[in-house]
Amino acid sequence: MVKRIAPGTRLPEKVHDNDHGHYVEDLMESEGNTIDRTGTLDLPKEQRDIKSHDIHSKAAYTQGSITKDDMIKSKWKNTNIYKKVQEQEIVLVDSMFNEVKKTFKVDMTHDDIQKKFKEDYKHIKEQIKNGTVSKDIYGPNRYFVGDLHGSENSVRIRIPAKAMNEIFNRSLSAKQFKKHFIEE
């Protein structure tokens, strides 16, 4: 079971975009969670990744990077990106006040969500295979965008904010449905 950071927990002022993310990992580790800083999933015991995001940001949620060669030769379910988009621990931060606003688990395993991820991944993969020069490659569902702004040899896979909000809502709805209508 994940020990979450309490809302209102202060964060240091950030200098770089990933500063809050690294600090969130440190805080979660100090709460007793096992954090893997070099593997695919930040919370290996729970099979979950940690994603921190600024509540004021409209930026897409970065899921990870994959080399172009690995993307072309790998099936969707064999990628690290697939592993990262099953369940996530979301930590929403307020960069204006440098504090944690909310933490929650997001379940992305719903068939419809996974279908959109797979279709978008395949579309991005085909564009990469065909040598596209576009810096942002959106999948047809707009659940993934392949971002080619970094290294020329890799693709950053990101979930646009609008799609992530849909995923949050679907995950919360499923959780409420199970709580009220399904006996476990």
Residue frames relative to the residue before (quaternion, step in Angstrom):
aa qw qx qy qz dx dy dz
M 1.0000 0.0000 0.0000 0.0000 0.00 0.00 0.00
V 0.4198 -0.7183 0.5025 0.2350 3.56 -0.86 1.00
K 0.2582 -0.7184 0.6248 0.1640 3.53 -1.02 0.90
R 0.2496 -0.8250 0.4973 0.0990 3.56 -0.41 1.28
I 0.5192 -0.5950 0.5184 0.3281 3.51 -1.34 0.43
A 0.4666 -0.6917 0.4782 0.2741 3.57 -0.90 0.91
P 0.5195 -0.5999 0.4986 0.3489 3.60 -1.04 0.75
G 0.7339 0.3751 -0.3046 0.4775 3.55 -1.02 0.84
T 0.4611 0.6688 -0.4557 0.3640 3.59 1.25 -0.19
R 0.4176 -0.7314 0.4919 0.2208 3.54 -0.80 1.07
L 0.1849 -0.7513 0.6270 0.0905 3.52 -1.19 0.75
P 0.5170 -0.6118 0.4723 0.3681 3.60 -1.10 0.52
E 0.5968 -0.5376 0.4342 0.4079 3.55 -1.22 0.40
K 0.3503 -0.7642 0.4984 0.2121 3.57 -0.81 0.95
V 0.2929 -0.7284 0.5984 0.1596 3.50 -1.22 0.71
H 0.7804 0.1701 -0.0661 0.5981 3.56 1.01 -0.93
D 0.6954 -0.5064 0.3224 0.3950 3.59 -1.22 0.51
N 0.7593 0.3957 -0.2220 0.4665 3.60 0.94 -0.80
D 0.3731 0.7551 -0.4769 0.2514 3.62 1.23 0.07
H 0.6836 0.4790 -0.2997 0.4619 3.59 0.82 -0.94
G 0.6203 0.5559 -0.3399 0.4365 3.58 1.02 -0.74
H 0.6759 0.4766 -0.2930 0.4797 3.58 0.92 -0.88
Y 0.6524 0.5086 -0.3156 0.4649 3.57 1.00 -0.80
V 0.6074 0.5461 -0.3410 0.4653 3.60 1.07 -0.77
E 0.6365 0.5143 -0.3268 0.4728 3.60 0.97 -0.81
D 0.6364 0.5236 -0.3240 0.4646 3.60 0.98 -0.85
L 0.6625 0.5068 -0.3014 0.4620 3.60 0.93 -0.91
M 0.6691 0.4954 -0.3069 0.4612 3.57 0.92 -0.89
E 0.6220 0.5225 -0.3345 0.4777 3.56 1.09 -0.67
S 0.6660 0.4978 -0.3064 0.4634 3.60 0.96 -0.82
E 0.6152 0.5278 -0.3386 0.4778 3.60 1.26 -0.35
G 0.6361 -0.5553 0.3205 0.4293 3.60 1.28 -0.10
N 0.4921 0.6459 -0.4395 0.3841 3.59 1.26 0.10
T 0.3928 -0.6707 0.5695 0.2674 3.57 -1.18 0.62
I 0.0954 -0.8019 0.5898 0.0052 3.56 -0.62 1.19
D 0.1736 -0.7581 0.6222 0.0894 3.55 -0.94 0.97
R 0.1914 -0.8304 0.5181 0.0730 3.57 -0.32 1.26
T 0.7345 0.4047 -0.2416 0.4882 3.61 1.20 -0.17
G 0.6458 0.5404 -0.3201 0.4340 3.60 1.18 -0.35
T 0.7345 -0.4163 0.3107 0.4367 3.53 -1.32 -0.21
L 0.8003 0.2180 -0.0887 0.5514 3.58 0.88 -0.98
D 0.4873 -0.6920 0.4589 0.2703 3.57 -0.88 1.00
L 0.7625 0.2372 -0.1251 0.5888 3.58 1.11 -0.75
P 0.1537 -0.8567 0.4839 0.0911 3.60 0.37 1.23
K 0.6194 0.5523 -0.3591 0.4271 3.63 1.00 -0.69
E 0.7420 0.3846 -0.1990 0.5119 3.57 1.04 -0.81
Q 0.3415 -0.7479 0.4888 0.2919 3.60 1.32 -0.17
R 0.5343 0.6134 -0.3796 0.4406 3.54 0.97 0.95
D 0.3094 -0.7259 0.5838 0.1908 3.55 -1.17 0.65
I 0.3505 -0.7054 0.5711 0.2309 3.58 -1.19 0.54
K 0.0071 -0.7765 0.6300 -0.0054 3.56 -0.94 0.92
S 0.1167 -0.7651 0.6294 0.0699 3.54 -0.76 1.05
H 0.0050 -0.8013 0.5965 -0.0469 3.54 -1.05 0.78
D 0.4517 -0.6862 0.5107 0.2536 3.55 -1.02 0.88
I 0.4622 -0.7041 0.4642 0.2740 3.61 -0.77 1.02
H 0.6674 0.4958 -0.2967 0.4698 3.60 1.20 -0.40
S 0.6077 0.5965 -0.3333 0.4047 3.57 1.27 -0.24
K 0.2568 -0.7353 0.6085 0.1523 3.54 -1.17 0.74
A 0.4143 0.7332 -0.4460 0.3031 3.57 1.34 0.09
A 0.5663 -0.5829 0.4666 0.3490 3.53 -1.26 0.51
Y 0.4791 -0.6521 0.5170 0.2792 3.55 -1.28 0.54
T 0.3090 -0.7636 0.5389 0.1760 3.60 -0.48 1.18
Q 0.2377 -0.7880 0.5579 0.1065 3.57 -0.85 1.05
G 0.7083 -0.3711 0.2618 0.5404 3.56 1.10 -0.65
S 0.4226 -0.6788 0.5383 0.2663 3.52 -1.34 -0.01
I 0.0751 -0.7566 0.6481 0.0438 3.51 -1.28 0.53
T 0.4764 -0.6487 0.4914 0.3328 3.58 -0.96 0.76
K 0.6139 -0.5540 0.4103 0.3846 3.55 -1.17 0.55
D 0.6446 0.5260 -0.3219 0.4518 3.59 0.96 -0.85
D 0.6684 0.4884 -0.3039 0.4715 3.60 0.91 -0.90
M 0.6305 0.5346 -0.3376 0.4502 3.57 1.00 -0.78
I 0.6750 0.5070 -0.2930 0.4489 3.58 0.88 -0.94
K 0.7806 0.3678 -0.2000 0.4640 3.60 0.86 -0.87
S 0.6775 0.5133 -0.2965 0.4354 3.64 1.20 -0.31
K 0.4212 -0.6463 0.5726 0.2777 3.51 -1.16 0.71
W 0.6888 -0.5173 0.3290 0.3868 3.56 -1.13 0.74
K 0.7460 0.4307 -0.2467 0.4439 3.62 0.66 -1.06
N 0.6543 0.5005 -0.3206 0.4676 3.60 1.24 -0.14
T 0.5703 0.6074 -0.3793 0.4024 3.60 1.26 0.08
N 0.5777 -0.5634 0.4627 0.3671 3.54 -1.27 0.40
I 0.5731 0.5831 -0.3815 0.4313 3.59 1.12 -0.59
Y 0.6212 0.5424 -0.3384 0.4533 3.60 0.95 -0.86
K 0.6635 0.5080 -0.3056 0.4564 3.60 0.90 -0.93
K 0.6812 0.5139 -0.2858 0.4361 3.58 1.02 -0.81
V 0.7480 0.3899 -0.2211 0.4895 3.61 1.10 -0.56
Q 0.4006 0.6655 -0.5161 0.3609 3.55 0.92 0.99
E 0.7588 -0.1266 0.1160 0.6283 3.57 0.71 -1.13
Q 0.0418 -0.7988 0.6000 0.0158 3.55 -1.07 0.76
E 0.3259 -0.6737 0.6265 0.2178 3.48 -1.29 0.58
I 0.1505 -0.8138 0.5594 0.0471 3.56 -0.42 1.24
V 0.0676 -0.7673 0.6374 0.0173 3.55 -0.95 0.96
L 0.1515 -0.7899 0.5910 0.0620 3.55 -0.41 1.26
V 0.1019 -0.8055 0.5836 0.0119 3.53 -0.80 1.09
D 0.3085 -0.7131 0.5999 0.1909 3.53 -1.23 0.59
S 0.2653 -0.8092 0.5066 0.1346 3.57 -0.28 1.27
M 0.5865 0.5726 -0.3836 0.4253 3.60 1.17 -0.37
F 0.7773 0.2775 -0.1395 0.5472 3.57 1.07 -0.79
N 0.3469 -0.7756 0.4637 0.2514 3.58 1.35 0.04
E 0.5706 0.5651 -0.4134 0.4292 3.54 0.66 1.15
V 0.5346 -0.5840 0.5000 0.3510 3.54 -1.31 0.39
K 0.2507 -0.7830 0.5529 0.1360 3.58 -0.84 0.97
K 0.7989 -0.1228 0.1458 0.5705 3.58 0.87 -0.94
T 0.0781 -0.7648 0.6358 0.0695 3.56 -1.18 0.61
F 0.1457 0.7850 -0.5902 0.1191 3.56 -1.04 0.77
K 0.4681 -0.6449 0.5304 0.2894 3.53 -1.33 0.44
V 0.1371 -0.7626 0.6271 0.0797 3.55 -1.08 0.82
D 0.2124 -0.7619 0.6048 0.0929 3.53 -0.81 1.11
M 0.1075 -0.8211 0.5605 0.0052 3.55 -0.53 1.24
T 0.4550 0.7368 -0.4119 0.2837 3.59 1.26 0.17
H 0.3972 0.7150 -0.4901 0.3014 3.61 1.22 -0.04
D 0.5948 -0.6243 0.3812 0.3336 3.58 -0.92 0.97
D 0.6680 0.5113 -0.3092 0.4435 3.59 0.91 -0.88
I 0.6414 0.5082 -0.3201 0.4773 3.59 1.00 -0.81
Q 0.6786 0.4941 -0.2920 0.4583 3.58 0.86 -0.97
K 0.6141 0.5445 -0.3394 0.4596 3.59 1.07 -0.73
K 0.6636 0.4956 -0.3009 0.4727 3.60 0.95 -0.88
F 0.6257 0.5270 -0.3376 0.4656 3.58 0.99 -0.81
K 0.6797 0.5050 -0.2905 0.4457 3.58 0.83 -1.02
E 0.6623 0.4988 -0.3051 0.4684 3.60 0.92 -0.90
D 0.6695 0.4914 -0.3041 0.4667 3.58 0.91 -0.86
Y 0.6270 0.5337 -0.3300 0.4616 3.57 0.99 -0.85
K 0.6652 0.5061 -0.3029 0.4577 3.59 0.87 -0.96
H 0.6402 0.5227 -0.3239 0.4605 3.59 1.00 -0.83
I 0.6614 0.4932 -0.3030 0.4769 3.58 0.88 -0.95
K 0.6272 0.5470 -0.3186 0.4539 3.57 1.00 -0.89
E 0.6630 0.4983 -0.3028 0.4696 3.61 0.92 -0.89
Q 0.6427 0.5161 -0.3240 0.4643 3.59 0.99 -0.79
I 0.6415 0.5070 -0.3166 0.4808 3.58 1.00 -0.82
K 0.6468 0.5268 -0.3084 0.4572 3.58 0.93 -0.94
N 0.7168 0.4393 -0.2395 0.4857 3.59 1.06 -0.79
G 0.5348 -0.6848 0.3735 0.3250 3.59 1.28 0.17
T 0.1592 0.8181 -0.5382 0.1250 3.59 1.04 0.65
V 0.2994 -0.7552 0.5577 0.1702 3.56 -1.14 0.65
S 0.4404 0.6934 -0.4559 0.3427 3.59 1.28 -0.03
K 0.4329 -0.7138 0.4907 0.2494 3.59 -0.98 0.83
D 0.7618 0.1980 -0.1289 0.6031 3.62 1.20 -0.48
I 0.0604 -0.7964 0.6018 -0.0029 3.56 -0.65 1.14
Y 0.1627 -0.7978 0.5770 0.0645 3.56 -0.44 1.23
G 0.4322 -0.6582 0.5508 0.2767 3.51 -1.11 0.77
P 0.6743 -0.5209 0.3367 0.4008 3.60 -1.20 0.39
N 0.6973 0.4466 -0.2694 0.4916 3.61 1.15 -0.56
R 0.3173 -0.7722 0.4724 0.2828 3.54 1.36 -0.36
Y 0.3970 0.6810 -0.4976 0.3620 3.56 1.10 0.86
F 0.7489 0.1743 -0.1331 0.6254 3.58 1.29 -0.37
V 0.0628 -0.7207 0.6843 0.0913 3.48 -1.32 0.54
G 0.2900 -0.7212 0.6039 0.1762 3.55 -0.99 0.91
D 0.1576 -0.8086 0.5662 0.0263 3.53 -0.56 1.22
L 0.1205 -0.8194 0.5600 0.0225 3.57 -0.60 1.19
H 0.3535 0.7770 -0.4620 0.2407 3.59 1.19 0.48
G 0.6654 0.5110 -0.3058 0.4501 3.62 1.15 -0.52
S 0.8391 -0.0235 0.0763 0.5381 3.53 -0.74 -1.13
E 0.4945 -0.6648 0.4684 0.3067 3.58 -1.04 0.71
N 0.6904 0.4838 -0.2780 0.4605 3.60 1.24 -0.29
S 0.7693 0.3176 -0.1886 0.5213 3.62 1.20 -0.10
V 0.3207 -0.7134 0.5983 0.1739 3.50 -1.40 0.38
R 0.2566 -0.7253 0.6161 0.1690 3.55 -0.91 0.93
I 0.2131 -0.7680 0.5916 0.1219 3.58 -0.81 0.99
R 0.0087 -0.8115 0.5811 -0.0606 3.54 -0.73 1.13
I 0.3071 -0.7052 0.6038 0.2093 3.56 -1.24 0.53
P 0.4133 -0.7142 0.4990 0.2648 3.62 -0.59 1.08
A 0.6444 -0.5654 0.3598 0.3683 3.58 -1.11 0.75
K 0.6402 0.5275 -0.3393 0.4435 3.63 0.93 -0.81
A 0.6645 0.4872 -0.2993 0.4810 3.60 0.93 -0.88
M 0.6490 0.5142 -0.3307 0.4528 3.60 0.94 -0.83
N 0.6324 0.5181 -0.3415 0.4637 3.61 0.99 -0.71
E 0.6163 0.5233 -0.3392 0.4809 3.61 1.06 -0.71
I 0.6517 0.5121 -0.3060 0.4684 3.58 0.98 -0.87
F 0.6172 0.5347 -0.3394 0.4669 3.60 0.99 -0.84
N 0.6868 0.4934 -0.2864 0.4504 3.59 0.82 -1.01
R 0.6597 0.4989 -0.3106 0.4683 3.57 0.94 -0.86
S 0.6492 0.5170 -0.3161 0.4598 3.59 0.95 -0.85
L 0.6647 0.4945 -0.3006 0.4726 3.59 0.92 -0.90
S 0.6434 0.5221 -0.3200 0.4594 3.61 0.96 -0.84
A 0.6605 0.5018 -0.3073 0.4664 3.60 0.93 -0.87
K 0.6374 0.5284 -0.3205 0.4602 3.57 1.02 -0.83
Q 0.6689 0.4911 -0.2942 0.4741 3.59 0.94 -0.89
F 0.6257 0.5370 -0.3351 0.4560 3.59 1.01 -0.82
K 0.6679 0.4972 -0.2996 0.4659 3.58 0.86 -0.96
K 0.6434 0.5425 -0.3163 0.4379 3.57 0.95 -0.91
H 0.7942 0.3563 -0.1718 0.4613 3.60 0.84 -0.94
F 0.8238 0.3007 -0.1188 0.4656 3.60 1.02 -0.67
I 0.7399 0.3521 -0.2240 0.5276 3.60 1.16 -0.29
E 0.2916 -0.7435 0.5760 0.1745 3.55 -0.75 1.04
E 0.1666 -0.7880 0.5848 0.0959 3.56 -0.93 0.86
